[in-house]
Amino acid sequence: MKKKIIIILGDPNSISSEIFLKSLNYINNTNLNFIIIGNYYLLKKQADNLNLKINLKFNFCEIDNLKNVKFNFINLNYKQKKTFDLKSKKSDEFIENCFKCAFYILKKKIAAGLINLPINKSKFTKNKYNGITEYIADKTNNKNK
């Protein structure tokens, strides 16, 4: 099975969905396969709000059922009434679940790397870490923190 790159869609109430949607054509033309972790229904809602289209086919799958296709999408549970809800307190828990899923995949050596889209680091890490890199290093027990 070809190694994959994980893309965590980032904070569901940030510019991350727009960045991802605008880069789809570019990443579709690479020789890489991707595992996207996020919530598809919110992404679709945000795409409609931004007048952008999702013109790719995703293989929706569970964490232990990844296929050797261009785009696997692990659709994690996240419900939000507004398309963008800057006051949502649930987003930090959702981001944490996205990272847990990514770390599990990395530990199984299914993916070769991880890209996370924008996250409000001070809100998400509650200022415990200088940034997301330090958070990832701590959560993966990386000795080079």
N, CA, C and O atoms as a GROMACS GRO file, in nm:
protein
  580
    1MET      N    1   0.084  -0.118   0.000
    1MET     CA    2   0.000   0.000   0.000
    1MET      C    3   0.089   0.125   0.000
    1MET      O    4   0.185   0.134   0.076
    2LYS      N    5   0.056   0.219  -0.085
    2LYS     CA    6   0.131   0.343  -0.098
    2LYS      C    7   0.116   0.426   0.031
    2LYS      O    8   0.007   0.439   0.085
    3LYS      N    9   0.229   0.481   0.078
    3LYS     CA   10   0.224   0.567   0.197
    3LYS      C   11   0.138   0.689   0.168
    3LYS      O   12   0.128   0.738   0.056
    4LYS      N   13   0.077   0.736   0.273
    4LYS     CA   14  -0.016   0.846   0.260
    4LYS      C   15   0.027   0.965   0.346
    4LYS      O   16   0.110   0.952   0.436
    5ILE      N   17  -0.030   1.080   0.316
    5ILE     CA   18  -0.011   1.201   0.395
    5ILE      C   19  -0.145   1.231   0.462
    5ILE      O   20  -0.250   1.231   0.397
    6ILE      N   21  -0.141   1.256   0.592
    6ILE     CA   22  -0.262   1.291   0.667
    6ILE      C   23  -0.281   1.442   0.659
    6ILE      O   24  -0.187   1.519   0.676
    7ILE      N   25  -0.404   1.483   0.633
    7ILE     CA   26  -0.440   1.625   0.641
    7ILE      C   27  -0.550   1.639   0.745
    7ILE      O   28  -0.660   1.587   0.728
    8ILE      N   29  -0.518   1.710   0.853
    8ILE     CA   30  -0.620   1.743   0.953
    8ILE      C   31  -0.679   1.877   0.911
    8ILE      O   32  -0.607   1.974   0.893
    9LEU      N   33  -0.811   1.880   0.896
    9LEU     CA   34  -0.875   2.000   0.843
    9LEU      C   35  -0.866   2.122   0.936
    9LEU      O   36  -0.906   2.232   0.896
   10GLY      N   37  -0.816   2.106   1.056
   10GLY     CA   38  -0.791   2.220   1.144
   10GLY      C   39  -0.915   2.269   1.216
   10GLY      O   40  -1.014   2.198   1.228
   11ASP      N   41  -0.906   2.391   1.264
   11ASP     CA   42  -1.016   2.451   1.339
   11ASP      C   43  -1.137   2.466   1.247
   11ASP      O   44  -1.128   2.530   1.143
   12PRO      N   45  -1.250   2.406   1.285
   12PRO     CA   46  -1.367   2.411   1.197
   12PRO      C   47  -1.425   2.552   1.180
   12PRO      O   48  -1.512   2.573   1.095
   13ASN      N   49  -1.378   2.646   1.258
   13ASN     CA   50  -1.431   2.783   1.249
   13ASN      C   51  -1.323   2.883   1.211
   13ASN      O   52  -1.321   2.996   1.259
   14SER      N   53  -1.234   2.839   1.124
   14SER     CA   54  -1.125   2.927   1.081
   14SER      C   55  -1.119   2.928   0.929
   14SER      O   56  -1.210   2.881   0.861
   15ILE      N   57  -1.013   2.982   0.879
   15ILE     CA   58  -0.990   2.990   0.734
   15ILE      C   59  -0.947   2.855   0.677
   15ILE      O   60  -0.931   2.842   0.555
   16SER      N   61  -0.930   2.754   0.762
   16SER     CA   62  -0.875   2.626   0.717
   16SER      C   63  -0.957   2.560   0.607
   16SER      O   64  -0.900   2.504   0.513
   17SER      N   65  -1.089   2.566   0.616
   17SER     CA   66  -1.171   2.502   0.512
   17SER      C   67  -1.149   2.571   0.377
   17SER      O   68  -1.144   2.504   0.274
   18GLU      N   69  -1.138   2.702   0.378
   18GLU     CA   70  -1.114   2.774   0.252
   18GLU      C   71  -0.978   2.738   0.193
   18GLU      O   72  -0.966   2.718   0.072
   19ILE      N   73  -0.876   2.729   0.277
   19ILE     CA   74  -0.742   2.690   0.229
   19ILE      C   75  -0.748   2.550   0.168
   19ILE      O   76  -0.696   2.528   0.059
   20PHE      N   77  -0.812   2.457   0.238
   20PHE     CA   78  -0.822   2.320   0.189
   20PHE      C   79  -0.897   2.315   0.056
   20PHE      O   80  -0.850   2.255  -0.040
   21LEU      N   81  -1.012   2.378   0.051
   21LEU     CA   82  -1.095   2.374  -0.069
   21LEU      C   83  -1.024   2.436  -0.190
   21LEU      O   84  -1.036   2.385  -0.302
   22LYS      N   85  -0.952   2.545  -0.168
   22LYS     CA   86  -0.882   2.610  -0.278
   22LYS      C   87  -0.757   2.534  -0.322
   22LYS      O   88  -0.704   2.559  -0.430
   23SER      N   89  -0.709   2.442  -0.239
   23SER     CA   90  -0.589   2.365  -0.275
   23SER      C   91  -0.623   2.226  -0.330
   23SER      O   92  -0.532   2.152  -0.367
   24LEU      N   93  -0.750   2.190  -0.336
   24LEU     CA   94  -0.789   2.055  -0.380
   24LEU      C   95  -0.737   2.020  -0.519
   24LEU      O   96  -0.687   1.910  -0.540
   25ASN      N   97  -0.749   2.111  -0.614
   25ASN     CA   98  -0.701   2.081  -0.750
   25ASN      C   99  -0.552   2.055  -0.750
   25ASN      O  100  -0.505   1.964  -0.819
   26TYR      N  101  -0.476   2.133  -0.674
   26TYR     CA  102  -0.331   2.114  -0.667
   26TYR      C  103  -0.296   1.978  -0.607
   26TYR      O  104  -0.218   1.902  -0.664
   27ILE      N  105  -0.354   1.947  -0.490
   27ILE     CA  106  -0.317   1.820  -0.426
   27ILE      C  107  -0.369   1.700  -0.505
   27ILE      O  108  -0.313   1.591  -0.496
   28ASN      N  109  -0.475   1.719  -0.581
   28ASN     CA  110  -0.525   1.611  -0.665
   28ASN      C  111  -0.426   1.576  -0.776
   28ASN      O  112  -0.423   1.463  -0.824
   29ASN      N  113  -0.345   1.673  -0.818
   29ASN     CA  114  -0.248   1.651  -0.926
   29ASN      C  115  -0.111   1.605  -0.877
   29ASN      O  116  -0.018   1.596  -0.957
   30THR      N  117  -0.097   1.576  -0.748
   30THR     CA  118   0.030   1.524  -0.697
   30THR      C  119   0.030   1.372  -0.708
   30THR      O  120  -0.072   1.311  -0.737
   31ASN      N  121   0.146   1.312  -0.686
   31ASN     CA  122   0.158   1.166  -0.688
   31ASN      C  123   0.136   1.105  -0.551
   31ASN      O  124   0.172   0.990  -0.528
   32LEU      N  125   0.076   1.179  -0.460
   32LEU     CA  126   0.056   1.132  -0.324
   32LEU      C  127  -0.089   1.090  -0.301
   32LEU      O  128  -0.180   1.132  -0.372
   33ASN      N  129  -0.107   1.008  -0.200
   33ASN     CA  130  -0.240   0.973  -0.152
   33ASN      C  131  -0.260   1.043  -0.018
   33ASN      O  132  -0.164   1.070   0.054
   34PHE      N  133  -0.384   1.072   0.016
   34PHE     CA  134  -0.413   1.150   0.136
   34PHE      C  135  -0.519   1.084   0.223
   34PHE      O  136  -0.609   1.016   0.175
   35ILE      N  137  -0.504   1.107   0.353
   35ILE     CA  138  -0.606   1.071   0.451
   35ILE      C  139  -0.652   1.203   0.511
   35ILE      O  140  -0.576   1.269   0.581
   36ILE      N  141  -0.775   1.240   0.484
   36ILE     CA  142  -0.828   1.365   0.534
   36ILE      C  143  -0.910   1.334   0.658
   36ILE      O  144  -0.994   1.245   0.658
   37ILE      N  145  -0.883   1.410   0.764
   37ILE     CA  146  -0.954   1.389   0.890
   37ILE      C  147  -1.028   1.518   0.924
   37ILE      O  148  -0.967   1.624   0.937
   38GLY      N  149  -1.159   1.507   0.938
   38GLY     CA  150  -1.241   1.623   0.969
   38GLY      C  151  -1.387   1.586   0.966
   38GLY      O  152  -1.422   1.470   0.989
   39ASN      N  153  -1.472   1.682   0.939
   39ASN     CA  154  -1.615   1.657   0.926
   39ASN      C  155  -1.661   1.702   0.788
   39ASN      O  156  -1.659   1.821   0.756
   40TYR      N  157  -1.701   1.606   0.706
   40TYR     CA  158  -1.736   1.635   0.567
   40TYR      C  159  -1.858   1.725   0.556
   40TYR      O  160  -1.863   1.814   0.472
   41TYR      N  161  -1.958   1.702   0.640
   41TYR     CA  162  -2.083   1.777   0.628
   41TYR      C  163  -2.061   1.925   0.659
   41TYR      O  164  -2.121   2.011   0.595
   42LEU      N  165  -1.977   1.954   0.757
   42LEU     CA  166  -1.944   2.093   0.785
   42LEU      C  167  -1.859   2.152   0.672
   42LEU      O  168  -1.880   2.266   0.632
   43LEU      N  169  -1.765   2.073   0.620
   43LEU     CA  170  -1.682   2.119   0.508
   43LEU      C  171  -1.771   2.152   0.388
   43LEU      O  172  -1.751   2.255   0.323
   44LYS      N  173  -1.867   2.068   0.358
   44LYS     CA  174  -1.959   2.090   0.246
   44LYS      C  175  -2.041   2.217   0.268
   44LYS      O  176  -2.059   2.297   0.177
   45LYS      N  177  -2.090   2.234   0.390
   45LYS     CA  178  -2.167   2.353   0.426
   45LYS      C  179  -2.082   2.480   0.409
   45LYS      O  180  -2.129   2.581   0.358
   46GLN      N  181  -1.957   2.472   0.452
   46GLN     CA  182  -1.867   2.587   0.439
   46GLN      C  183  -1.832   2.613   0.293
   46GLN      O  184  -1.820   2.728   0.251
   47ALA      N  185  -1.815   2.506   0.215
   47ALA     CA  186  -1.788   2.522   0.071
   47ALA      C  187  -1.903   2.596   0.004
   47ALA      O  188  -1.881   2.687  -0.076
   48ASP      N  189  -2.025   2.557   0.035
   48ASP     CA  190  -2.142   2.624  -0.021
   48ASP      C  191  -2.144   2.772   0.020
   48ASP      O  192  -2.173   2.859  -0.062
   49ASN      N  193  -2.114   2.799   0.146
   49ASN     CA  194  -2.113   2.935   0.198
   49ASN      C  195  -2.007   3.021   0.128
   49ASN      O  196  -2.028   3.140   0.106
   50LEU      N  197  -1.894   2.960   0.094
   50LEU     CA  198  -1.784   3.031   0.029
   50LEU      C  199  -1.793   3.028  -0.124
   50LEU      O  200  -1.703   3.077  -0.192
   51ASN      N  201  -1.900   2.970  -0.178
   51ASN     CA  202  -1.919   2.954  -0.322
   51ASN      C  203  -1.806   2.875  -0.386
   51ASN      O  204  -1.760   2.909  -0.496
   52LEU      N  205  -1.761   2.771  -0.317
   52LEU     CA  206  -1.657   2.683  -0.368
   52LEU      C  207  -1.716   2.544  -0.386
   52LEU      O  208  -1.812   2.508  -0.318
   53LYS      N  209  -1.659   2.468  -0.477
   53LYS     CA  210  -1.710   2.333  -0.504
   53LYS      C  211  -1.610   2.228  -0.458
   53LYS      O  212  -1.489   2.247  -0.464
   54ILE      N  213  -1.665   2.117  -0.412
   54ILE     CA  214  -1.583   1.999  -0.383
   54ILE      C  215  -1.603   1.907  -0.502
   54ILE      O  216  -1.704   1.837  -0.511
   55ASN      N  217  -1.507   1.908  -0.594
   55ASN     CA  218  -1.523   1.834  -0.719
   55ASN      C  219  -1.438   1.707  -0.722
   55ASN      O  220  -1.387   1.668  -0.827
   56LEU      N  221  -1.424   1.643  -0.608
   56LEU     CA  222  -1.348   1.518  -0.598
   56LEU      C  223  -1.434   1.411  -0.533
   56LEU      O  224  -1.530   1.440  -0.462
   57LYS      N  225  -1.397   1.288  -0.558
   57LYS     CA  226  -1.463   1.176  -0.491
   57LYS      C  227  -1.375   1.133  -0.375
   57LYS      O  228  -1.256   1.108  -0.390
   58PHE      N  229  -1.437   1.126  -0.258
   58PHE     CA  230  -1.366   1.078  -0.139
   58PHE      C  231  -1.411   0.937  -0.108
   58PHE      O  232  -1.527   0.901  -0.127
   59ASN      N  233  -1.318   0.857  -0.058
   59ASN     CA  234  -1.352   0.727  -0.004
   59ASN      C  235  -1.376   0.748   0.146
   59ASN      O  236  -1.282   0.763   0.224
   60PHE      N  237  -1.502   0.750   0.184
   60PHE     CA  238  -1.536   0.766   0.325
   60PHE      C  239  -1.510   0.634   0.396
   60PHE      O  240  -1.559   0.530   0.354
   61CYS      N  241  -1.432   0.640   0.503
   61CYS     CA  242  -1.390   0.516   0.566
   61CYS      C  243  -1.371   0.535   0.716
   61CYS      O  244  -1.371   0.647   0.768
   62GLU      N  245  -1.355   0.422   0.783
   62GLU     CA  246  -1.322   0.422   0.925
   62GLU      C  247  -1.170   0.418   0.936
   62GLU      O  248  -1.100   0.390   0.839
   63ILE      N  249  -1.121   0.445   1.055
   63ILE     CA  250  -0.977   0.455   1.079
   63ILE      C  251  -0.903   0.325   1.047
   63ILE      O  252  -0.788   0.328   1.005
   64ASP      N  253  -0.968   0.211   1.066
   64ASP     CA  254  -0.904   0.081   1.040
   64ASP      C  255  -0.942   0.022   0.905
   64ASP      O  256  -0.919  -0.097   0.881
   65ASN      N  257  -1.000   0.101   0.817
   65ASN     CA  258  -1.046   0.050   0.689
   65ASN      C  259  -1.004   0.142   0.574
   65ASN      O  260  -1.083   0.172   0.485
   66LEU      N  261  -0.879   0.188   0.578
   66LEU     CA  262  -0.829   0.278   0.475
   66LEU      C  263  -0.799   0.202   0.346
   66LEU      O  264  -0.748   0.090   0.351
   67LYS      N  265  -0.829   0.261   0.234
   67LYS     CA  266  -0.806   0.200   0.103
   67LYS      C  267  -0.685   0.265   0.036
   67LYS      O  268  -0.641   0.373   0.075
   68ASN      N  269  -0.635   0.198  -0.066
   68ASN     CA  270  -0.524   0.253  -0.144
   68ASN      C  271  -0.581   0.338  -0.257
   68ASN      O  272  -0.574   0.301  -0.375
   69VAL      N  273  -0.638   0.452  -0.219
   69VAL     CA  274  -0.698   0.545  -0.314
   69VAL      C  275  -0.641   0.685  -0.289
   69VAL      O  276  -0.573   0.708  -0.189
   70LYS      N  277  -0.668   0.775  -0.379
   70LYS     CA  278  -0.614   0.911  -0.370
   70LYS      C  279  -0.661   0.984  -0.243
   70LYS      O  280  -0.580   1.045  -0.174
   71PHE      N  281  -0.791   0.976  -0.213
   71PHE     CA  282  -0.846   1.050  -0.099
   71PHE      C  283  -0.932   0.961  -0.011
   71PHE      O  284  -1.046   0.928  -0.046
   72ASN      N  285  -0.879   0.923   0.104
   72ASN     CA  286  -0.960   0.862   0.210
   72ASN      C  287  -1.008   0.977   0.298
   72ASN      O  288  -0.933   1.071   0.324
   73PHE      N  289  -1.131   0.970   0.343
   73PHE     CA  290  -1.185   1.075   0.430
   73PHE      C  291  -1.241   1.009   0.555
   73PHE      O  292  -1.337   0.932   0.548
   74ILE      N  293  -1.180   1.040   0.670
   74ILE     CA  294  -1.231   0.991   0.798
   74ILE      C  295  -1.320   1.102   0.852
   74ILE      O  296  -1.272   1.208   0.893
   75ASN      N  297  -1.449   1.075   0.851
   75ASN     CA  298  -1.550   1.174   0.885
   75ASN      C  299  -1.583   1.164   1.034
   75ASN      O  300  -1.660   1.077   1.075
   76LEU      N  301  -1.524   1.252   1.114
   76LEU     CA  302  -1.547   1.249   1.258
   76LEU      C  303  -1.673   1.328   1.293
   76LEU      O  304  -1.708   1.425   1.227
   77ASN      N  305  -1.739   1.284   1.398
   77ASN     CA  306  -1.862   1.347   1.443
   77ASN      C  307  -1.837   1.489   1.493
   77ASN      O  308  -1.751   1.512   1.578
   78TYR      N  309  -1.914   1.582   1.439
   78TYR     CA  310  -1.907   1.721   1.486
   78TYR      C  311  -2.033   1.791   1.437
   78TYR      O  312  -2.056   1.801   1.316
   79LYS      N  313  -2.112   1.838   1.528
   79LYS     CA  314  -2.236   1.906   1.491
   79LYS      C  315  -2.229   2.052   1.532
   79LYS      O  316  -2.188   2.087   1.642
   80GLN      N  317  -2.270   2.135   1.438
   80GLN     CA  318  -2.268   2.279   1.462
   80GLN      C  319  -2.378   2.340   1.377
   80GLN      O  320  -2.389   2.310   1.258
   81LYS      N  321  -2.460   2.424   1.437
   81LYS     CA  322  -2.573   2.482   1.365
   81LYS      C  323  -2.530   2.585   1.261
   81LYS      O  324  -2.576   2.582   1.147
   82LYS      N  325  -2.442   2.677   1.301
   82LYS     CA  326  -2.397   2.782   1.209
   82LYS      C  327  -2.282   2.729   1.123
   82LYS      O  328  -2.206   2.642   1.165
   83THR      N  329  -2.272   2.782   1.003
   83THR     CA  330  -2.163   2.742   0.913
   83THR      C  331  -2.028   2.773   0.974
   83THR      O  332  -1.937   2.690   0.972
   84PHE      N  333  -2.014   2.891   1.028
   84PHE     CA  334  -1.894   2.932   1.102
   84PHE      C  335  -1.943   2.985   1.236
   84PHE      O  336  -2.020   3.081   1.241
   85ASP      N  337  -1.899   2.923   1.344
   85ASP     CA  338  -1.943   2.961   1.479
   85ASP      C  339  -1.820   2.992   1.564
   85ASP      O  340  -1.764   2.903   1.628
   86LEU      N  341  -1.780   3.117   1.564
   86LEU     CA  342  -1.657   3.156   1.633
   86LEU      C  343  -1.666   3.140   1.784
   86LEU      O  344  -1.563   3.141   1.853
   87LYS      N  345  -1.786   3.125   1.837
   87LYS     CA  346  -1.801   3.111   1.982
   87LYS      C  347  -1.810   2.965   2.026
   87LYS      O  348  -1.832   2.938   2.144
   88SER      N  349  -1.795   2.873   1.933
   88SER     CA  350  -1.809   2.731   1.966
   88SER      C  351  -1.698   2.685   2.059
   88SER      O  352  -1.580   2.710   2.036
   89LYS      N  353  -1.738   2.616   2.165
   89LYS     CA  354  -1.640   2.560   2.259
   89LYS      C  355  -1.612   2.414   2.226
   89LYS      O  356  -1.519   2.354   2.279
   90LYS      N  357  -1.694   2.357   2.138
   90LYS     CA  358  -1.678   2.216   2.101
   90LYS      C  359  -1.562   2.193   2.005
   90LYS      O  360  -1.514   2.081   1.991
   91SER      N  361  -1.516   2.298   1.940
   91SER     CA  362  -1.415   2.280   1.836
   91SER      C  363  -1.283   2.226   1.891
   91SER      O  364  -1.216   2.149   1.822
   92ASP      N  365  -1.245   2.264   2.013
   92ASP     CA  366  -1.119   2.213   2.070
   92ASP      C  367  -1.124   2.062   2.089
   92ASP      O  368  -1.026   1.993   2.062
   93GLU      N  369  -1.236   2.011   2.136
   93GLU     CA  370  -1.252   1.866   2.154
   93GLU      C  371  -1.248   1.795   2.019
   93GLU      O  372  -1.189   1.688   2.006
   94PHE      N  373  -1.310   1.856   1.919
   94PHE     CA  374  -1.309   1.800   1.784
   94PHE      C  375  -1.167   1.794   1.729
   94PHE      O  376  -1.126   1.692   1.671
   95ILE      N  377  -1.091   1.902   1.745
   95ILE     CA  378  -0.952   1.906   1.698
   95ILE      C  379  -0.870   1.800   1.769
   95ILE      O  380  -0.789   1.731   1.707
   96GLU      N  381  -0.890   1.786   1.900
   96GLU     CA  382  -0.819   1.683   1.978
   96GLU      C  383  -0.849   1.544   1.922
   96GLU      O  384  -0.759   1.461   1.910
   97ASN      N  385  -0.975   1.517   1.888
   97ASN     CA  386  -1.012   1.387   1.830
   97ASN      C  387  -0.948   1.367   1.694
   97ASN      O  388  -0.909   1.255   1.660
   98CYS      N  389  -0.936   1.472   1.615
   98CYS     CA  390  -0.868   1.463   1.486
   98CYS      C  391  -0.722   1.424   1.505
   98CYS      O  392  -0.671   1.336   1.435
   99PHE      N  393  -0.655   1.487   1.601
   99PHE     CA  394  -0.515   1.454   1.627
   99PHE      C  395  -0.501   1.311   1.680
   99PHE      O  396  -0.408   1.241   1.640
  100LYS      N  397  -0.590   1.267   1.768
  100LYS     CA  398  -0.583   1.130   1.820
  100LYS      C  399  -0.592   1.030   1.705
  100LYS      O  400  -0.519   0.931   1.702
  101CYS      N  401  -0.682   1.055   1.614
  101CYS     CA  402  -0.698   0.970   1.496
  101CYS      C  403  -0.570   0.970   1.412
  101CYS      O  404  -0.524   0.864   1.370
  102ALA      N  405  -0.513   1.087   1.390
  102ALA     CA  406  -0.389   1.099   1.311
  102ALA      C  407  -0.273   1.027   1.380
  102ALA      O  408  -0.196   0.957   1.313
  103PHE      N  409  -0.260   1.042   1.510
  103PHE     CA  410  -0.151   0.977   1.584
  103PHE      C  411  -0.163   0.825   1.576
  103PHE      O  412  -0.063   0.755   1.566
  104TYR      N  413  -0.286   0.775   1.581
  104TYR     CA  414  -0.310   0.631   1.569
  104TYR      C  415  -0.261   0.581   1.433
  104TYR      O  416  -0.194   0.478   1.425
  105ILE      N  417  -0.294   0.652   1.328
  105ILE     CA  418  -0.254   0.614   1.192
  105ILE      C  419  -0.103   0.621   1.177
  105ILE      O  420  -0.042   0.533   1.117
  106LEU      N  421  -0.042   0.726   1.230
  106LEU     CA  422   0.104   0.739   1.224
  106LEU      C  423   0.173   0.626   1.301
  106LEU      O  424   0.275   0.573   1.256
  107LYS      N  425   0.118   0.591   1.416
  107LYS     CA  426   0.177   0.484   1.497
  107LYS      C  427   0.174   0.350   1.422
  107LYS      O  428   0.264   0.268   1.437
  108LYS      N  429   0.069   0.329   1.342
  108LYS     CA  430   0.058   0.206   1.263
  108LYS      C  431   0.142   0.212   1.136
  108LYS      O  432   0.146   0.116   1.059
  109LYS      N  433   0.210   0.325   1.114
  109LYS     CA  434   0.298   0.346   0.999
  109LYS      C  435   0.225   0.338   0.864
  109LYS      O  436   0.282   0.294   0.764
  110ILE      N  437   0.100   0.379   0.864
  110ILE     CA  438   0.021   0.382   0.741
  110ILE      C  439   0.047   0.512   0.665
  110ILE      O  440   0.038   0.516   0.542
  111ALA      N  441   0.078   0.617   0.739
  111ALA     CA  442   0.103   0.748   0.678
  111ALA      C  443   0.248   0.789   0.700
  111ALA      O  444   0.311   0.752   0.799
  112ALA      N  445   0.298   0.866   0.606
  112ALA     CA  446   0.437   0.912   0.612
  112ALA      C  447   0.450   1.051   0.674
  112ALA      O  448   0.560   1.091   0.711
  113GLY      N  449   0.341   1.123   0.685
  113GLY     CA  450   0.349   1.258   0.739
  113GLY      C  451   0.213   1.314   0.774
  113GLY      O  452   0.110   1.253   0.748
  114LEU      N  453   0.217   1.432   0.833
  114LEU     CA  454   0.097   1.497   0.883
  114LEU      C  455   0.100   1.645   0.849
  114LEU      O  456   0.200   1.714   0.873
  115ILE      N  457  -0.010   1.693   0.793
  115ILE     CA  458  -0.028   1.837   0.770
  115ILE      C  459  -0.151   1.878   0.849
  115ILE      O  460  -0.258   1.818   0.834
  116ASN      N  461  -0.135   1.979   0.932
  116ASN     CA  462  -0.254   2.032   0.998
  116ASN      C  463  -0.281   2.172   0.947
  116ASN      O  464  -0.190   2.255   0.936
  117LEU      N  465  -0.406   2.197   0.917
  117LEU     CA  466  -0.445   2.330   0.871
  117LEU      C  467  -0.462   2.421   0.992
  117LEU      O  468  -0.455   2.373   1.105
  118PRO      N  469  -0.483   2.551   0.972
  118PRO     CA  470  -0.480   2.647   1.082
  118PRO      C  471  -0.563   2.610   1.205
  118PRO      O  472  -0.678   2.566   1.196
  119ILE      N  473  -0.499   2.629   1.319
  119ILE     CA  474  -0.559   2.605   1.450
  119ILE      C  475  -0.518   2.721   1.540
  119ILE      O  476  -0.402   2.762   1.539
  120ASN      N  477  -0.611   2.772   1.617
  120ASN     CA  478  -0.579   2.876   1.715
  120ASN      C  479  -0.504   2.809   1.830
  120ASN      O  480  -0.566   2.754   1.920
  121LYS      N  481  -0.371   2.815   1.826
  121LYS     CA  482  -0.290   2.739   1.920
  121LYS      C  483  -0.311   2.782   2.065
  121LYS      O  484  -0.312   2.696   2.154
  122SER      N  485  -0.328   2.910   2.091
  122SER     CA  486  -0.346   2.952   2.230
  122SER      C  487  -0.479   2.904   2.285
  122SER      O  488  -0.488   2.869   2.403
  123LYS      N  489  -0.582   2.902   2.202
  123LYS     CA  490  -0.714   2.852   2.245
  123LYS      C  491  -0.711   2.700   2.258
  123LYS      O  492  -0.757   2.645   2.358
  124PHE      N  493  -0.658   2.632   2.157
  124PHE     CA  494  -0.658   2.486   2.155
  124PHE      C  495  -0.568   2.426   2.263
  124PHE      O  496  -0.609   2.334   2.334
  125THR      N  497  -0.447   2.477   2.276
  125THR     CA  498  -0.353   2.419   2.373
  125THR      C  499  -0.362   2.488   2.509
  125THR      O  500  -0.291   2.451   2.603
  126LYS      N  501  -0.448   2.588   2.518
  126LYS     CA  502  -0.465   2.665   2.642
  126LYS      C  503  -0.331   2.716   2.694
  126LYS      O  504  -0.305   2.716   2.815
  127ASN      N  505  -0.248   2.760   2.600
  127ASN     CA  506  -0.115   2.817   2.627
  127ASN      C  507  -0.020   2.721   2.698
  127ASN      O  508   0.078   2.765   2.758
  128LYS      N  509  -0.048   2.592   2.692
  128LYS     CA  510   0.041   2.492   2.753
  128LYS      C  511   0.165   2.470   2.665
  128LYS      O  512   0.271   2.433   2.715
  129TYR      N  513   0.150   2.492   2.534
  129TYR     CA  514   0.258   2.471   2.439
  129TYR      C  515   0.283   2.600   2.362
  129TYR      O  516   0.193   2.682   2.347
  130ASN      N  517   0.406   2.617   2.314
  130ASN     CA  518   0.438   2.734   2.232
  130ASN      C  519   0.366   2.729   2.099
  130ASN      O  520   0.334   2.833   2.041
  131GLY      N  521   0.340   2.610   2.050
  131GLY     CA  522   0.272   2.595   1.921
  131GLY      C  523   0.227   2.452   1.900
  131GLY      O  524   0.242   2.367   1.988
  132ILE      N  525   0.173   2.426   1.784
  132ILE     CA  526   0.121   2.294   1.751
  132ILE      C  527   0.234   2.193   1.737
  132ILE      O  528   0.215   2.076   1.770
  133THR      N  529   0.349   2.235   1.688
  133THR     CA  530   0.463   2.143   1.676
  133THR      C  531   0.501   2.086   1.812
  133THR      O  532   0.526   1.967   1.825
  134GLU      N  533   0.505   2.171   1.914
  134GLU     CA  534   0.538   2.124   2.050
  134GLU      C  535   0.428   2.033   2.105
  134GLU      O  536   0.456   1.937   2.175
  135TYR      N  537   0.303   2.065   2.071
  135TYR     CA  538   0.191   1.979   2.111
  135TYR      C  539   0.206   1.840   2.049
  135TYR      O  540   0.192   1.739   2.118
  136ILE      N  541   0.235   1.836   1.919
  136ILE     CA  542   0.252   1.708   1.850
  136ILE      C  543   0.370   1.631   1.908
  136ILE      O  544   0.360   1.511   1.931
  137ALA      N  545   0.480   1.699   1.932
  137ALA     CA  546   0.599   1.634   1.990
  137ALA      C  547   0.566   1.572   2.125
  137ALA      O  548   0.606   1.459   2.153
  138ASP      N  549   0.493   1.644   2.208
  138ASP     CA  550   0.456   1.592   2.339
  138ASP      C  551   0.362   1.472   2.328
  138ASP      O  552   0.383   1.371   2.394
  139LYS      N  553   0.262   1.483   2.245
  139LYS     CA  554   0.162   1.376   2.232
  139LYS      C  555   0.218   1.251   2.165
  139LYS      O  556   0.165   1.141   2.184
  140THR      N  557   0.325   1.265   2.088
  140THR     CA  558   0.386   1.149   2.022
  140THR      C  559   0.513   1.104   2.093
  140THR      O  560   0.587   1.020   2.043
  141ASN      N  561   0.538   1.160   2.211
  141ASN     CA  562   0.656   1.125   2.292
  141ASN      C  563   0.786   1.145   2.216
  141ASN      O  564   0.880   1.066   2.231
  142ASN      N  565   0.792   1.248   2.134
  142ASN     CA  566   0.913   1.279   2.060
  142ASN      C  567   1.015   1.339   2.155
  142ASN      O  568   0.986   1.435   2.226
  143LYS      N  569   1.133   1.282   2.156
  143LYS     CA  570   1.237   1.326   2.250
  143LYS      C  571   1.299   1.460   2.209
  143LYS      O  572   1.364   1.524   2.292
  144ASN      N  573   1.280   1.502   2.085
  144ASN     CA  574   1.339   1.627   2.036
  144ASN      C  575   1.241   1.743   2.049
  144ASN      O  576   1.219   1.817   1.954
  145LYS      N  577   1.182   1.759   2.166
  145LYS     CA  578   1.082   1.864   2.187
  145LYS      C  579   1.144   1.996   2.178
  145LYS      O  580   1.076   2.098   2.194
   0.00000   0.00000   0.00000
